[in-house]
Amino acid sequence: MKEQCPSEEMRRLILGLLLRSIAIAEEQGPHSWSVTLFENGFCLNVGPVEVFWFADGVLRSVLLGPVPQELEQFGEVLDVEYRSMPQPQHSFSCDVNVGEKAYSLLERAHADFVRTASVTKSGKPRRASYARYHSSGLMTYARRILGSE
């Protein structure tokens, strides 16, 4: 993480966003999520879908519902389509340095996506689709950095 995000403040932001997304998923569907560590970042999946991603200095979140127009001044908003999820869906990508400003605008839409991805259409909690790739080490690191161990 230090190599991909040299700023301690930005690492704290990224890891805080990750842990908040996980907490939302865990409320709805315990064990519905997994986080995969890559050489250049990580990806949080809830059920079968990617919901939050950081790699090469770029943050990406998936959103459900309408998004504020102002969001486009901070990064790129694209339409996406996960068949297991209702529409409208969007992905938002931005440079890590503008993440905090942008994430206050999309927090609700991201939380809605995570909540919806955590359960099946019938309301049953999902199981993590990528659990075999889960990085418990990244979770330990995130909790330690944020003082929530």
Contact map, one row per residue, 1 for C-alpha under 8 A:
11111100001000000000000000000000000000001000000000000000000000000000000000000000000000000000000000000000000000000000000000000000000000000000000000000
11111111001000000000000000000000000000000000000000000000000000000000000000000000000000000000000000000000000000000000000000000000000000000000000000000
11111100000000000000000000000000000000000000000000000000000000000000000000000000000000000000000000000000000000000000000000000000000000000000000000000
11111100000000000000000000000000000000011000000000000011100000000000000000000000000000000000000000000000000000000000000000000000000000000000000000000
11111111011000000000000000000000000000000000000000000000100000000000000000000000000000000000000000000000000000000000000000000000000000000000000000000
11111111011000000000000000000000000000000000000000000000000000000000000000000000000000000000000000000000000000000000000000000000000000000000000000000
01001111111000000000000000000000000000000000000000000000000000000000000000000000000000000000000000000000000000000000000000000000000000000000000000000
01001111111100000000000000000000000000000000000000000000000000000000000000000000000000000000000000000000000000000000000000000000000000000000000000000
00000011111110000000000000000000000000000000000000000000000000000000000000000000000000000000000000000000000000000000000000000000000000000000000000000
00001111111111000000000000000000000000000000000000000000000000000000000000000000000000000000000110000000000000000000000000000000000000000000000000000
11001111111111100000000000000000000000000000000000000000000000000000000000000000000000000000000000000000000000000000000000000000000000000000000000000
00000001111111110000000000000000000000000000000000000000000000000000000000000000000000000000000000000000000000000000000000000000000000000000000011000
00000000111111111000000000000000000000000000000000000000000000000000000000000000000000000000000000110000000000000000000000000000000000000000000000000
00000000011111111100000000000000000000000000000000000100000000000000000000000000000000000000000100000000000000000000000000000000000000000000000000000
00000000001111111110000000000000000000000000000000000000000000000000000000000000000000000000000000000000000000000000000000000000000000000000010001000
00000000000111111111000000000000000000000000000000000000000000000000000000000000000000000000000000000000000000000000000000000000000000000000010001000
00000000000011111111100000000000000000000000000000000000000000000000000000000000000000000000000000000000000000000000000000000000000000000000000000000
00000000000001111111110000000000000000000001000000010000000000000000000000000000000000000000000000000000000000000000000000000000000000000000000000000
00000000000000111111111000000000000000000000000000000000000000000000000000000000000000000000000000000000000000000000000000000000000000000000010000000
00000000000000011111111100000000000000000000000000000000000000000000000000000000000000000000000000000000000000000000000000000000000000000000000000000
00000000000000001111111110000000000000000000000000010000000000000000000000000000000000000000000000000000000000100100000000000000000000000000000000000
00000000000000000111111111000000100000000000000000000000000000000000000000000000000000000000000000000000000000000000000000000000000000000000000000000
00000000000000000011111111100000000000000000000000000000000000000000000000000000000000000000000000000000000000000000000000000000000000000000000000000
00000000000000000001111111110000000000000000000000000000000000000000000000000000000000000000000000000000000000100110000000000000000000000000000000000
00000000000000000000111111111101100000000000010000000000000000000000000000000000000000000000000000000000000000000110110000000000000000000000000000000
00000000000000000000011111111111100000000000000000000000000000000000000000000000000000000000000000000000000000000000010000000000000000000000000000000
00000000000000000000001111111100000000000000000000000000000000000000000000000000000000000000000000000000000000000000000000000000000000000000000000000
00000000000000000000000111111100000000000000000000000000000000000000000000000000000000000000000000000000000000000010011000001000000000000000000000000
00000000000000000000000011111111000000000000000000000000000000000000000000000000000000000000000000000000000000000000011000011110000000000000000000000
00000000000000000000000011111111100000000000000000000000000000000000000000000000000000000000000000000000000000000000000000001110000000000000000000000
00000000000000000000000001001111110000000000000000000000000000000000000000000000000000000000000000000000000000000000000000000111000000000000000000000
00000000000000000000000011001111110000000000011000000000000000000000000000000000000000000000000000000000000000000000011000001111100000000000000000000
00000000000000000000010011000111111000000001111000000000000000000000000000000000000000000000000000000000000000000000010000000011111000000000000000000
00000000000000000000000000000011111100000001110000000000000000000000000000000000000000000000000000000000000000000000000000000001111011100000000000000
00000000000000000000000000000000111110000111100000000000000000000000000000000000000000000000000000000000000000000000000000000000001011100100000000000
00000000000000000000000000000000011111000111000000000000000000000000000000000000000000000000000000000000000000000000000000000000010011100000000000000
00000000000000000000000000000000001111101110000000000000000000000000000000000000000000000000000000000000000000000000000000000000000001100100000000000
00000000000000000000000000000000000111111110000000000000000000000000000000000000000000000000000000000000000000000000000000000000000000000000000000000
00000000000000000000000000000000000011111000000000000000000000000000000000000000000000000000000000000000000000000000000000000000000000000000000000000
00010000000000000000000000000000000001111100000000000011000000000000000000000000000000000000000000000000000000000000000000000000000000000000000000000
10010000000000000000000000000000000011111110000000001111000000000000000000000000000000000000000000000000000000000000000000000000000000000000000000000
00000000000000000000000000000000001111011111000000001110000000000000000000000000000000000000000000000000000000000000000000000000000000000000000000000
00000000000000000000000000000000001111001111100001111100000000000000000000000000000000000000000000000000000000000000000000000000000000000000000000000
00000000000000000100000000000000111100000111110001111000000000000000000000000000000000000000000000000000000000000000000000000000000000000000000000000
00000000000000000000000000000000111000000011111111110000000000000000000000000000000000000000000000000000000000000000000000000001110000000000000000000
00000000000000000000000010000001110000000001111111100000000000000000000000000000000000000000000000000000000000000100110000000001100000000000000000000
00000000000000000000000000000001100000000000111110000000000000000000000000000000000000000000000000000000000000000000111000000111100000000000000000000
00000000000000000000000000000000000000000000111111000000000000000000000000000000000000000000000000000000000000000000100000000001110000000000000000000
00000000000000000000000000000000000000000000111111100000000000000000000000000000010000000000000000000000000000000000100000000000000000000000000000000
00000000000000000000000000000000000000000011110111111000000001000000000000000000000000000000000000000000000000000000000000000000000000000000000000000
00000000000000000000000000000000000000000011110011111000000011000000000000000000000000000000000000000000000001001100000000000000000000000000000000000
00000000000000000100100000000000000000000011100001111100001111000000000000000000000000000000000000000000000000000000000000000000000000000000000000000
00000000000000000000000000000000000000001111000001111110001110000000000000000000000000000000000000000000000000000000000000000000000000000000000000000
00000000000001000000000000000000000000001110000000011111111100000000000000000000000000000000000000000000000000000000000000000000000000000000000000000
00010000000000000000000000000000000000011100000000001111111000000000000000000000000000000000000000000000000000000000000000000000000000000000000000000
00010000000000000000000000000000000000011000000000000111110000000000000000000000000000000000000000000000000000000000000000000000000000000000000000000
00011000000000000000000000000000000000000000000000000111111000000000000000000000000000000000001100000000000000000000000000000000000000000000000000000
00000000000000000000000000000000000000000000000000000111111100000000000000000000000000000000111100000000000000000000000000000000000000000000000000000
00000000000000000000000000000000000000000000000000011110111110000000000000000000000000000000111100100000000000000000000000000000000000000000000000000
00000000000000000000000000000000000000000000000000011100011111000000000000000000000000000011110000000000000000000000000000000000000000000000000000000
00000000000000000000000000000000000000000000000000111000001111100000000000000000000000000011100000000000000001000000000000000000000000000000000000000
00000000000000000000000000000000000000000000000001110000000111110000000000000000000000001111000000000000000001001000000000000000000000000000000000000
00000000000000000000000000000000000000000000000000000000000011111010000000000000000000001111000000000000010011111000000000000000000000000000000000000
00000000000000000000000000000000000000000000000000000000000001111100000000000000000001111100000000000000000011011000000000000000000000000000000000000
00000000000000000000000000000000000000000000000000000000000000111110000000000000000000111100000000000000000010010000000000000000000000000000000000000
00000000000000000000000000000000000000000000000000000000000000011111000000000000000000010000000000000000000010000000000000000000000000000000000000000
00000000000000000000000000000000000000000000000000000000000000101111101000000000000000000000000000000000010010000000000000000000000000000000000000000
00000000000000000000000000000000000000000000000000000000000000000111111000000000000000000000000000000000110000000000000000000000000000000000000000000
00000000000000000000000000000000000000000000000000000000000000000011111100000000000000000000000000000000000000000000000000000000000000000000000000000
00000000000000000000000000000000000000000000000000000000000000000001111111000000000000000000000000000000000000000000000000000000000000000000000000000
00000000000000000000000000000000000000000000000000000000000000000011111111101000000000000000000000000100110000000000000000000000000000000000000000000
00000000000000000000000000000000000000000000000000000000000000000000111111111000000000000000000000000000000000000000000000000000000000000000000000000
00000000000000000000000000000000000000000000000000000000000000000000011111100000000000000000000000000000000000000000000000000000000000000000000000000
00000000000000000000000000000000000000000000000000000000000000000000011111110000000000000000010001001100000000000000000000000000000000000000000000000
00000000000000000000000000000000000000000000000000000000000000000000001111111000000000000001111000000000000000000000000000000000000000000000000000000
00000000000000000000000000000000000000000000000000000000000000000000000101111100000000000011110000000000000000000000000000000000000000000000000000000
00000000000000000000000000000000000000000000000000000000000000000000001100111110000000000111100000000000000000000000000000000000000000000000000000000
00000000000000000000000000000000000000000000000000000000000000000000000000011111000000000111000000000000000000000000000000000000000000000000000000000
00000000000000000000000000000000000000000000000000000000000000000000000000001111100000011110000000000000000000000000000000000000000000000000000000000
00000000000000000000000000000000000000000000000000000000000000000000000000000111110000001110000000000000000000000000000000000000000000000000000000000
00000000000000000000000000000000000000000000000000000000000000000000000000000011111010101100000000000000000000000000000000000000000000000000000000000
00000000000000000000000000000000000000000000000010000000000000000000000000000001111111001000000000000000000000000000000000000000000000000000000000000
00000000000000000000000000000000000000000000000000000000000000000000000000000000111111000000000000000000000000000000000000000000000000000000000000000
00000000000000000000000000000000000000000000000000000000000000000000000000000000011111000000000000000000000000000000100000000000000000000000000000000
00000000000000000000000000000000000000000000000000000000000000000000000000000000111111100000000000000000000000000001100000000000000000000000000000000
00000000000000000000000000000000000000000000000000000000000000010000000000000000011111111000000000000000000000000000000000000000000000000000000000000
00000000000000000000000000000000000000000000000000000000000000011000000000000000100011111000000000000000000000000000000000000000000000000000000000000
00000000000000000000000000000000000000000000000000000000000000011100000000000010000001111100000000000000000000000000000000000000000000000000000000000
00000000000000000000000000000000000000000000000000000000000001111000000000000011110001111110000000000000000000000000000000000000000000000000000000000
00000000000000000000000000000000000000000000000000000000000001111000000000001111100000011111000000000000000000000000000000000000000000000000000000000
00000000000000000000000000000000000000000000000000000000000111100000000000011111000000001111100000000000000000000000000000000000000000000000000000000
00000000000000000000000000000000000000000000000000000000000111100000000000111100000000000111110000000000000000000000000000000000000000000000000000000
00000000000000000000000000000000000000000000000000000000011110000000000000111000000000000011111000000000000000000000000000000000000000000000000000000
00000000000000000000000000000000000000000000000000000000011100000000000001110000000000000001111101100000000000000000000000000000000000000000000000000
00000000000000000000000000000000000000000000000000000000111000000000000000100000000000000000111111100000000000000000000000000000000000000000000000000
00000000010001000000000000000000000000000000000000000000111000000000000000000000000000000000011111100000000000000000000000000000000000000000000000000
00000000010000000000000000000000000000000000000000000000000000000000000000000000000000000000001111110000000000000000000000000000000000000000000000000
00000000000000000000000000000000000000000000000000000000000000000000000001000000000000000000011111111100000000000000000000000000000000000000000000000
00000000000010000000000000000000000000000000000000000000001000000000000000000000000000000000011111111110000000000000000000000000000000000000000000000
00000000000010000000000000000000000000000000000000000000000000000000000000000000000000000000000011111111000000000000000000000000000000000000000000000
00000000000000000000000000000000000000000000000000000000000000000000000001000000000000000000000001111111100000000000000000000000000000000000000000000
00000000000000000000000000000000000000000000000000000000000000000000001001000000000000000000000001111111110000000000000000000000000000000000000000000
00000000000000000000000000000000000000000000000000000000000000000000000000000000000000000000000000111111111000000000000000000000000000000000000000000
00000000000000000000000000000000000000000000000000000000000000000000000000000000000000000000000000011111111000000000000000000000000000000000000000000
00000000000000000000000000000000000000000000000000000000000000000001001000000000000000000000000000001111111100000000000000000000000000000000000000000
00000000000000000000000000000000000000000000000000000000000000100011001000000000000000000000000000000111111111000000000000000000000000000000000000000
00000000000000000000000000000000000000000000000000000000000000000000000000000000000000000000000000000011111111100000000000000000000000000000000000000
00000000000000000000000000000000000000000000000000000000000000000000000000000000000000000000000000000000111111110000000000000000000000000000000000000
00000000000000000000000000000000000000000000000000000000000000111110000000000000000000000000000000000000011111111000000000000000000000000000000000000
00000000000000000000000000000000000000000000000000100000000011110000000000000000000000000000000000000000011111111100000000000000000000000000000000000
00000000000000000000100100000000000000000000000000000000000000100000000000000000000000000000000000000000001111111110000000000000000000000000000000000
00000000000000000000000000000000000000000000000000000000000000111000000000000000000000000000000000000000000111111111000000000000000000000000000000000
00000000000000000000000000000000000000000000000000100000000001110000000000000000000000000000000000000000000011111111100000000000000000000000000000000
00000000000000000000100110000000000000000000010000100000000000000000000000000000000000000000000000000000000001111111110000000000000000000000000000000
00000000000000000000000110010000000000000000000000000000000000000000000000000000000000000000000000000000000000111111111000000000000000000000000000000
00000000000000000000000000000000000000000000000000000000000000000000000000000000000010000000000000000000000000011111111100000000000000000000000000000
00000000000000000000000010000000000000000000011110000000000000000000000000000000000110000000000000000000000000001111111100000100000000000000000000000
00000000000000000000000011011001100000000000011000000000000000000000000000000000000000000000000000000000000000000111111100001100000000000000000000000
00000000000000000000000000011001000000000000001000000000000000000000000000000000000000000000000000000000000000000011111111111100000000000000000000000
00000000000000000000000000000000000000000000000000000000000000000000000000000000000000000000000000000000000000000001111111111100000000000000000000000
00000000000000000000000000000000000000000000000000000000000000000000000000000000000000000000000000000000000000000000001111110000000000000000000000000
00000000000000000000000000000000000000000000000000000000000000000000000000000000000000000000000000000000000000000000001111110000000000000000000000000
00000000000000000000000000000000000000000000000000000000000000000000000000000000000000000000000000000000000000000000001111111000000000000000000000000
00000000000000000000000000001000000000000000000000000000000000000000000000000000000000000000000000000000000000000000001111111100000000000000000000000
00000000000000000000000000011101000000000000000000000000000000000000000000000000000000000000000000000000000000000000011100111110000000000000000000000
00000000000000000000000000001111000000000000001000000000000000000000000000000000000000000000000000000000000000000000111100011111000000000000000000000
00000000000000000000000000001111100000000000001000000000000000000000000000000000000000000000000000000000000000000000000000001111100000000000000000000
00000000000000000000000000000011110000000000111100000000000000000000000000000000000000000000000000000000000000000000000000000111111000000000000000000
00000000000000000000000000000001110000000000111100000000000000000000000000000000000000000000000000000000000000000000000000000011111000000000000000000
00000000000000000000000000000000110100000000100100000000000000000000000000000000000000000000000000000000000000000000000000000001111111000000000000000
00000000000000000000000000000000111000000000000000000000000000000000000000000000000000000000000000000000000000000000000000000001111111000000000000000
00000000000000000000000000000000000000000000000000000000000000000000000000000000000000000000000000000000000000000000000000000000011111000000000000000
00000000000000000000000000000000011100000000000000000000000000000000000000000000000000000000000000000000000000000000000000000000011111100000000000000
00000000000000000000000000000000011110000000000000000000000000000000000000000000000000000000000000000000000000000000000000000000011111110000000000000
00000000000000000000000000000000011110000000000000000000000000000000000000000000000000000000000000000000000000000000000000000000000011111110000000000
00000000000000000000000000000000000000000000000000000000000000000000000000000000000000000000000000000000000000000000000000000000000001111111000000000
00000000000000000000000000000000000000000000000000000000000000000000000000000000000000000000000000000000000000000000000000000000000000111111100000000
00000000000000000000000000000000001010000000000000000000000000000000000000000000000000000000000000000000000000000000000000000000000000111111110000000
00000000000000000000000000000000000000000000000000000000000000000000000000000000000000000000000000000000000000000000000000000000000000111111111000000
00000000000000000000000000000000000000000000000000000000000000000000000000000000000000000000000000000000000000000000000000000000000000011111111100001
00000000000000000000000000000000000000000000000000000000000000000000000000000000000000000000000000000000000000000000000000000000000000001111111110000
00000000000000110010000000000000000000000000000000000000000000000000000000000000000000000000000000000000000000000000000000000000000000000111111111000
00000000000000000000000000000000000000000000000000000000000000000000000000000000000000000000000000000000000000000000000000000000000000000011111111111
00000000000000000000000000000000000000000000000000000000000000000000000000000000000000000000000000000000000000000000000000000000000000000001111111111
00000000000100000000000000000000000000000000000000000000000000000000000000000000000000000000000000000000000000000000000000000000000000000000111111110
00000000000100110000000000000000000000000000000000000000000000000000000000000000000000000000000000000000000000000000000000000000000000000000011111110
00000000000000000000000000000000000000000000000000000000000000000000000000000000000000000000000000000000000000000000000000000000000000000000001111111
00000000000000000000000000000000000000000000000000000000000000000000000000000000000000000000000000000000000000000000000000000000000000000000001111111
00000000000000000000000000000000000000000000000000000000000000000000000000000000000000000000000000000000000000000000000000000000000000000001001100111
